[in-house]
Amino acid sequence: MKALHIVTLHTPTHDFGGPTRVALNLCRGLRAQGDQAVLVALGDGFQEKRLPRSVDGVPARLFQARHVLPRFEVSGITSPALLAAAPRMLRSADVVHVHLMRDLVTLPVAMLAARMGRPLVLQTHGMIDPTQNRVAQAVDVLGLRRVLKKADAVLHLTPRERELTEAVVAPEPMGPAYRLVNGVTPQPMRAPGDGRPPTVLYCARVQEGKRPQDFVGAIPTVLEKYPDARFVLAGPDTGALAGDMLALAGSLGVGHALEYIGALDHAGVLERLRSCDVYVLPSIKDAFSVSVLEALSVGLPVVVTRTSGLAPDVAAAGAGRLVDSAPDDPDNAVRIGRAVLELLDPAANAAASRAAWRLARDSFTLDAVIGSLRETYATVLRDRFTAGPVRPTPTRVP
């Protein structure tokens, strides 16, 4: 079986984060099971004249990004060459798997696949929900609702994500819904720190939605008890906030404790996770963070908000701490600092570390996710074959 995975963007610094990483993981896992899986995306920020033909070992068709609507950032980039090549690529695939967002890449390709009658799987990564933005509403009317209704499968991370995506097309029915969580490759458990100062890590895009200011704001609370603690801010600066975060640390009198190290490749991320004691992601709206899963996979305890998609699993397993958080709440940072302090206690850290590693191993391995995805693909193709030109009645899967 050949699966074509279409995602918006790949850059050397992984600016698009989670969706691209998920697409790569799924492609790699499918290929390990003997399927053909190819990544299709825009490429940007590469110094070479020719874009890479593979990404992390996955065959890739990358097309140079054109910034046609710069004020819309990643939603405003496209490639005429990709759109011209799309019909041929779509015809060559048994399944077209689109990592969908309101943009000029994945949405046009999904619309074309639906029009061509290709088996279409959509994965929304928590990015498709009702909106008051007039431009986004126009995009919904022009095409997004149509592809959500015509899709052979719409994948969701959580029941809440499914509800929000369904609300975009309501009162009409969405395509058949299936749950597919994110997964990670099992990793050896990290070794405990050997005399180094306590180290706390943020490793995600540095942008407003991830709330890096709450991470920085937690530093004074932790330093009161652990004055030698170190804080590492890692990830692409897609919100142009890294300088502001360093300035914030300086204004709080803790600039000496914070280091910004920029974007890391996947191997670099795992290496950094192993060298830290607590992972913090203050984001309020993350549907199912890959970076949190990667932290869990090496046995690194996490601090996440109660509204994040992985919060129930982290709480049930004892793999970290949950914090209440709300936009512009000045107490966010203090709550995060207190949670970090709890996890820096050696006994609590050891217990949460073991729980984190077991949680990733038992519930979120990439092999299990790939098994579920292949079953979904088989269902889509079987329904297509048996139903012929008549669309089967969607079955809702919680």
Salt bridges, closest charged atoms under 4 A:
ASP35 OD2 - ARG374 NE 2.79
ASP44 OD2 - HIS67 NE2 2.69
ASP56 OD2 - ARG21 NH1 2.99
ASP140 OD1 - ARG102 NE 2.79
ASP152 OD1 - ARG384 NE 2.96
GLU163 OE1 - ARG160 NH1 3.43
GLU166 OE1 - ARG162 NE 3.89
GLU166 OE2 - ARG396 NE 3.40
GLU172 OE1 - LYS149 NZ 3.10
GLU208 OE2 - ARG211 NH1 3.12
ASP214 OD2 - ARG211 NE 3.09
ASP277 OD2 - ARG196 NH1 2.56
ASP286 OD1 - LYS210 NZ 3.13
GLU294 OE2 - HIS266 NE2 2.81
ASP324 OD1 - ARG306 NE 2.87
ASP329 OD2 - ARG335 NH2 2.83
GLU342 OE1 - ARG321 NE 2.69
ASP362 OD1 - ARG361 NE 2.84
